[in-house]
Amino acid sequence: MTDNQKAIACLKWVISHIPYKSDISNYGVTDFWGLPFETIAEGSGDCFTGDTKIIVKNQNGEISNMSFTELKNNWKNYKALSYDFKKKESVFKPITNFMEQGDRDIYKVDTRFGGNFKCTNNHKFFCKNGQKDNKFIWKELKDIDTESSWKRRVLGVGKIPEGKTKISDDLACLIGSYVADGWTDNGAVCIAGDDVKIMKRLYIALDNLNVKYSQSKRKVHAYTNILKTGTPKEILDLIKSMGSAGKYKKFPENVMSADNESIKRVLYYYGQRDGTHYDGKVGVYSTVSDDLAEQIKLLLLGLGTHYSDHIQIQNRNDCNRLPIHRIDIRSQGVSNKNYQNCEINTIKDYKHIGNENTYDITVEDTHNFILSGSRIIAHNCEDLSILLANLMLISGIPDWKIRIVAGYVFERSEEHTSELQSHSFISYAVFCLKKKNYITLLSTLFQNIMTNIISA
C-alpha cells in the first residue's frame, strides 16, 4: 500500500469504529484528553458540531464569514480566526483538517451580542468560573447555567489582526458613497445625494480618480451619473463588484484586507450616508444587505469596536420594505484583564431543535476558532486525531511526513495539538505532547489494529 492508501485506511477505520461521545460520558469530566489506548477502550471520541459560520481569511488576506458547509470543499484555502491564550491575542491559523460527523442532536444558542448559532450540547465554550474572580474555564453547553447572570458569561474576541491593504482617501470616498447611496440600472451607474458638502467631497474624489461624471439638475433627490466613457476600467470593475442595488450591496475585496486607517476611511464615508449620528458621530450603521452587514461587523471587529446588532422589520402596509440591519456601536463591551483583546458575551438561552448534519475542523497550534457574529471562542476536540496519528505511524508512514506543533489545554496544563498538514502534497494526522511523548506508545493493541486495517 502507498502512504496515501495507508492514511485513508486508518482514517476510515477510526471514523467507522469510534463514534462521537462526550468526555463527561467517557471519562466523568468535562474536558479530558484521551490517550490512544483510552480512546480505543472507550470506543468513542470528542468532536465539535454546527452549521454556523466562523471567521476566516483567504490566501489574499481577505476576511469573511463562512459556514462549515461552505468550507467543506475548499477549507485548505483558508485560515481560521483563533485566540492565542499564551500571547493573549487573536491570530489566523491554518485549518488543518475538515470532517463531516453525521447527524446529531442540535441546540440553538441565543447570545446577548451577535445573534445565535447552532451546536450540540457537548460543545465547549470558555465560561466564567467564579462570580468575583476573572478566571474562565472550558464548559460544555449543557453545563452552562443560563439562569445565573455570571455563570452564563462566555469569552469572545474583541479585536482581530490588522490587514495590510492600503486604500486612499479618494477611493474610500467612492467606495463608501456608492455602497451607501449608489445603484446600477440598465448599465447606468448613479450615486444619490442632496447634501452639498458630502457631494462636493465626492466630486473631488472622482476628479482625483479620473472618473468622468455628470450631475443631475434637480436639487432634491439629486444624483450623479458615473460615465463609462473615459472612466478607468478598474474603477468600473470595482463599482460592479459592489452590487447593483441595496440588498445586493457589499464592500469590494480590498476593503476586507485593508489596514485600520483604510477601514476608518471607508466606514466614515459610508456612515455619512447610511449612519445614524449622535453628537456629530456615527452611532448606528444601517443596511438592508445581509452580506454588507456581516462585512461591517468584521471591519468593526478589526478596529476593536464593540457592537450589538438587531434586524428591524418594516411592517408598513403602503410599501414593500426590506428588513434593516442596525449595527449599534454606542455602548462599550465588557473586557477582562486576564484576556487581552477579548470581551465578554452572554449565552441567554439554548433549546433543542432536532437533528442536523455536524462538522469538525482542526486548527493549527491554538486549538480553537471564533464564531461569526457572537465572536465567541469555541473549543474543538481531537481525541480521534491522537489515535489516528499513532495508527498512521505504526502503519509505516515515515515520520518526516508528520509535522509536530503545539496548542494549549487548561485543565491538564499540557501543550499539545493534532492536525492534518501537507508535506509534499500528502496530508496526515499529527500529534505532540511536550511533556509526554505518547507517539512512542506502540502497544500490541495498536499492532493488532493495524494488521486488520492493512489487510482490509
Buried (B, 14 or more C-beta within 10 A) or exposed (E): EEBEEBBEBBBEBBBEBBEBBBBBEBBEEBBBBBBBBBBBEBEBBBBBBBBBBBBBBBEEBBBBBBBBEBBEEEBBEBBBBBBBBEEEBBBBBBBBBBBEBEEBBBBBBBBBBBBBBBBBBBBBBBBBBEEEEEEBBBBBBBBBEBEEEBBBBBBBBBBBBBBEBEBEBBBBBBBBBBBBBBBBEEEEBBBBBEEEEBBEBBBEBBEBBEBBBEEEEEEEEBBBBBBEEEBEEEBBEBBEEBBBEBBBBBBBBBBBBBBBEBBBBBBBBBBBBBBEEEEEEBBBBBBBBBBBBBBBBBBBBBBBBBBBBEEEEEEEEEEEEEEBBBBBBEEEBBBBEEBEBBBBBBBEEBEEEEEBBBBBBBBBBBBBBBBBBBBBBBBBBBBBBBBBBBBBBBBEBEEEBBBBBBBBBBEEEBBBBBBBBEEEEEBBBBBBBEEEEBBEEEEEEBEEBBEEBBEE
